[in-house]
Amino acid sequence: MAMEFHQLRIFEAVVRHRTVTDAAVALDRAPSSVSAQIRALERSLGVPLFERTPTGMRPTGAGERLLVWARRLLAQAEQARAEVAGRSRQVRLGALETIAATYVPRVLARLAERRPGVEVEVRPSVSRADLLADVIAGRLEAALVLDTGEALGDLGFPTPPEPLTFLDVDEVPLTLVAAPRHPLAGRAGLTPADLAEERLLVNAPNCSFLMAADRVVGPGPERVWTGGVPVMRAWAEQGLGVALLPEFAVASARDAGTLTRLDLPAPALSLRLVWRGDQEDVPGLRDVLYAACA
């Protein structure tokens, strides 16, 4: 029996949704049809592709190996259809909302200059985990996240087990700021110990700037949970604490004199373009992704 493309599409959907029922809903098929196609695919390959567990369908070792090929072949088939039909290459790019307004236009400008035939659909998100999950599932070709270090997730966030590739496309400078009348304003050579009694304004536990602040100021300052970057900036302006924020978010407030920089070194974060490792073999896609880099 031959392995067919529609079986690979069904197989990939079951892996992504973890149940036959959810995959059937996503594919607009009957669950019995999805189950039948999975059994037919397993017979054609001569190996079981799934373990049936209480928490859902989990790929076997053979299933994991097939998943790499399935996603690669499905992506190549979609590209072939687009090229034969004369459609432009389309790239779905996810990005954290905090950087969508400032840094994403730079990436789009590079692509427009270097690969003018590429159409980019930007999909902002407030969740890094959702962006990485969408890249793994093939709902995005790539995503822009904030990170640091040599490996994905060195900032401190969990990474999926599936292989992901990345390139750093920009630096995102950080600045520790406070109201101009803050007692530490104007003092040179601050250390984390100088901030031990301060109130550090922070966002959600998985926020990139909180993870960076944990590294820069250490555990001493009291964490004061606020909201997003605009709220953190506004509270700092009103003297409610100090905040570690991206330079682009505080530049205008510093120019206006409502915030001042505290002299504590803060390493920049990396704007990291992340994509699935198996997408490297999709003709032309790797070239497009590398063209987005500075």
C-alpha positions in Angstrom: 0.0 0.0 0.0 1.3 3.5 -0.9 1.7 6.2 1.6 -0.5 9.1 0.5 -0.4 12.8 1.2 -3.8 13.0 2.8 -2.7 10.3 5.3 0.4 12.4 6.2 -1.9 15.4 6.7 -4.1 13.4 9.0 -1.2 11.9 10.9 0.3 15.4 11.5 -3.0 16.7 12.8 -3.3 13.8 15.2 0.2 14.5 16.5 -0.6 18.2 16.9 -4.0 17.8 18.6 -3.2 14.6 20.5 -6.6 13.0 20.0 -8.4 11.6 17.0 -11.6 13.6 17.9 -9.8 17.0 18.0 -7.9 16.2 14.8 -11.1 15.2 13.1 -12.7 18.5 14.1 -9.7 20.4 12.8 -9.8 18.5 9.5 -13.6 18.5 9.2 -13.7 14.7 9.0 -15.4 12.0 10.9 -13.3 10.5 13.8 -13.9 7.1 12.3 -12.3 8.3 9.0 -9.3 9.7 10.8 -8.8 6.4 12.8 -9.1 4.4 9.6 -6.5 6.5 7.8 -4.1 6.2 10.7 -4.5 2.4 10.7 -4.0 2.3 7.0 -0.8 4.3 7.3 0.5 2.1 10.0 -0.2 -1.0 7.9 1.5 0.5 4.8 4.6 1.3 6.9 4.5 -1.9 8.9 5.1 -0.1 12.3 2.9 1.4 15.0 2.9 5.2 14.8 1.1 6.0 18.1 0.9 4.9 21.7 -2.7 5.2 23.0 -2.3 6.8 26.5 -4.8 8.2 29.0 -3.6 11.7 28.1 -4.0 11.2 24.3 -2.1 9.9 21.3 1.6 9.9 21.7 4.0 9.3 18.7 6.2 6.2 18.9 9.8 6.4 17.9 8.7 5.6 14.3 6.0 8.2 14.6 8.5 10.9 15.6 10.7 10.0 12.6 7.7 10.1 10.3 6.6 13.5 11.7 9.8 15.1 10.5 9.3 13.8 7.0 5.5 14.5 7.0 5.9 18.2 7.9 8.8 18.5 5.4 6.8 16.9 2.6 3.6 18.8 3.3 5.5 22.1 3.4 7.2 21.3 0.1 3.9 20.3 -1.5 2.3 23.6 -0.5 5.3 25.5 -1.9 5.0 23.5 -5.2 1.3 24.4 -5.5 2.1 28.1 -4.8 4.9 28.2 -7.4 3.0 26.4 -10.1 0.0 28.7 -9.5 2.4 31.7 -9.7 1.7 32.9 -6.2 4.3 34.7 -4.1 6.0 32.9 -1.3 4.1 33.5 1.9 5.7 33.5 5.3 3.6 33.5 8.5 5.7 35.3 11.1 4.7 35.4 14.8 6.0 38.1 17.1 5.6 39.1 20.8 3.4 42.2 21.0 6.0 44.1 23.0 8.3 44.1 20.0 5.8 44.1 17.2 5.6 47.9 16.9 9.3 48.7 17.1 11.4 45.8 15.8 9.1 43.8 13.4 9.1 46.7 10.9 12.9 46.5 10.7 12.7 42.8 9.8 10.0 43.4 7.3 12.0 46.2 5.7 15.0 43.9 5.3 12.9 41.2 3.7 11.2 43.8 1.4 14.6 45.0 0.2 16.3 41.6 -0.1 13.4 39.3 -1.1 10.8 41.6 -2.7 8.6 38.7 -3.9 7.9 37.5 -0.3 4.6 38.2 1.4 4.8 38.3 5.1 1.8 37.9 7.4 2.6 39.1 10.9 0.7 37.5 13.8 1.3 39.2 17.1 0.9 37.3 20.4 1.3 38.0 24.1 2.5 34.5 24.8 5.9 33.2 23.9 4.8 29.6 24.6 1.9 30.0 22.1 4.3 31.3 19.4 6.7 28.4 19.8 3.8 25.9 19.8 2.5 27.5 16.6 6.0 27.1 15.0 6.2 23.5 16.0 2.7 22.8 14.7 3.4 24.5 11.4 0.9 27.3 11.9 3.8 29.7 11.7 7.0 29.5 9.6 8.9 31.4 12.2 8.5 33.6 15.3 10.4 36.5 16.9 11.0 36.2 20.6 13.4 37.7 23.2 16.2 35.6 24.6 19.9 35.6 25.5 22.8 33.2 25.5 24.0 30.5 23.2 21.0 28.2 23.3 17.2 28.8 22.9 15.7 29.4 26.3 18.9 30.6 28.0 16.9 33.5 29.3 15.0 31.1 31.5 11.9 30.0 29.6 11.0 26.4 28.8 11.5 25.2 25.3 9.6 22.4 23.4 11.3 19.1 22.9 11.1 19.4 19.1 14.2 20.7 17.4 14.1 24.4 16.7 16.7 26.6 14.9 17.3 30.2 15.5 19.2 33.3 14.4 19.7 36.5 16.3 18.4 39.4 14.1 18.8 42.4 16.4 19.8 43.5 19.9 17.2 44.9 22.3 19.0 47.2 24.8 17.6 47.3 28.3 17.6 50.2 30.8 16.9 50.3 34.5 14.8 53.4 35.1 13.2 55.3 38.0 11.6 58.7 38.7 14.1 61.6 38.5 13.9 62.2 42.3 14.7 58.6 43.2 17.4 58.4 45.9 19.6 56.3 43.5 19.3 58.7 40.6 22.6 60.2 39.7 24.7 57.7 41.7 27.5 56.1 39.6 28.5 52.5 39.6 25.4 50.9 41.2 25.5 47.2 42.1 22.6 44.8 42.8 23.3 45.2 46.5 22.3 48.9 46.2 18.9 47.8 45.0 18.2 45.2 47.7 15.6 47.4 49.5 13.9 48.7 46.3 10.6 47.8 44.8 11.0 46.3 41.3 8.0 46.7 39.0 7.4 43.5 37.0 4.9 41.9 34.7 3.8 38.3 34.4 6.1 35.5 35.7 7.0 34.4 32.1 7.8 38.0 31.0 11.1 38.4 29.2 11.9 41.6 31.1 11.2 39.9 34.5 13.6 37.1 33.6 16.2 39.6 32.5 15.7 41.6 35.8 16.2 38.5 37.8 19.6 38.2 36.3 20.5 41.9 36.5 19.3 42.9 40.0 19.2 39.5 41.7 16.6 38.4 44.2 16.9 41.3 46.7 14.3 43.8 45.5 10.6 43.3 46.3 8.7 42.3 43.2 5.7 44.5 42.6 3.3 42.9 40.1 1.9 45.5 37.7 0.9 45.0 34.1 2.5 45.3 30.7 5.3 47.6 29.7 3.1 50.8 29.6 1.9 50.2 33.1 5.4 49.5 34.4 6.7 52.7 32.8 3.8 54.8 34.2 4.3 53.4 37.7 8.0 54.1 37.6 7.3 57.7 36.5 5.1 58.1 39.5 7.9 56.9 41.9 6.3 53.6 42.7 9.4 51.6 42.0 12.2 50.9 39.6 11.7 49.0 36.3 14.0 47.2 33.8 12.5 48.0 30.4 13.6 48.0 26.8 15.2 51.3 25.8 12.7 51.8 23.0 9.9 51.9 25.6 11.4 54.6 27.8 13.4 56.8 25.4 10.6 59.4 25.1 10.0 59.5 28.9 13.8 60.0 29.5 13.9 62.8 26.9 10.9 64.4 28.6 12.5 64.1 32.0 9.8 61.9 33.6 12.2 59.0 33.9 16.0 58.7 34.5 18.4 55.9 33.9 20.0 54.2 37.0 23.6 53.4 36.5 23.4 49.6 36.8 24.7 47.6 33.7 22.0 45.7 32.0 23.0 43.4 29.1 20.9 43.6 26.0 18.5 40.9 25.0 18.6 39.3 21.6 15.7 39.5 19.2 15.7 35.8 18.1 14.1 34.5 14.9 13.0 30.9 15.6 11.8 28.2 13.2 11.5 24.4 13.0 14.7 22.6 12.3 13.2 20.4 9.6 12.1 23.6 7.7 15.7 24.0 6.7 15.1 21.6 3.9 12.1 23.4 2.4 13.4 24.9 -0.8 13.8 28.7 -0.5 12.6 29.1 3.0 16.0 29.0 4.7 17.1 31.7 2.3 14.1 33.9 3.2 14.7 33.5 6.9 18.3 34.3 6.7 17.5 37.4 4.7 15.6 38.7 7.7 18.8 39.0 9.7 20.8 42.2 10.1 
